[in-house]
């Protein structure tokens, strides 16, 4: 989906050493996202081979950010807080999502939501790909 004439309603990213193929639309009136294509892209990047995780931001506006995260088995996202409400949808694999009060296992086809400013962590029980949506207040 190449677009050399971005208008002012569209936001894109620039090419980076990790993703030299160039810009991709991050925000426009309509943004198409090939999630399984992004998973393949993540798996083919050197970071995936060299690290326990890799991710790609696939949408970003002032109030919503959507990130596709890949985690190798036993990879962890250490305890942290977010400054917005999140949803986490498991596209493949199985994770353990923990808050200070509770831990739940979620797998392909399941999702959870979490209110802002709650400490939480994630552990991949198998190789997993997650769709994280962060919703910020205006």
Helices and strands as residue ranges (DSSP letters): E 11-12, E 25-27, H 35-44, H 46-50, E 53-60, E 64-71, E 76-80, E 85-92, E 94-99, E 103-107, E 111-114, E 120-124, E 128-135
